Amino acid sequence: MNSSPKLLDVVALTVDLPQYDLWRGQVGTVVETLADGSAFEVEFSDREGRTYESLGLRQNQIMVLHFEPAQPGPKAEVAMV
């Protein structure tokens, strides 16, 4: 499932960004849509809600996290366990 991020979506980094001390898997919130929807301002906060980094990221650098079951898209692959 590959959904386009929307305002206030919770997202995770899919890449390391060592220049910002951000690493793949870190979680942030989309706070702004940029460049006609091809980039997003993502805010990274600590457990107390204090922002420690905010930067523009391309869609291929983040993935939307889902907290409820969702239907896979038409190209979804089924994992064989």
Secondary structure, DSSP 8 states (H G I E B T S, - for coil): ------TT-EEEESS-BGGGTB-TT-EEEEEEEEGGGTEEEEEEE-TTS-EEEEEEEEGGGEEE--SS-----TT------
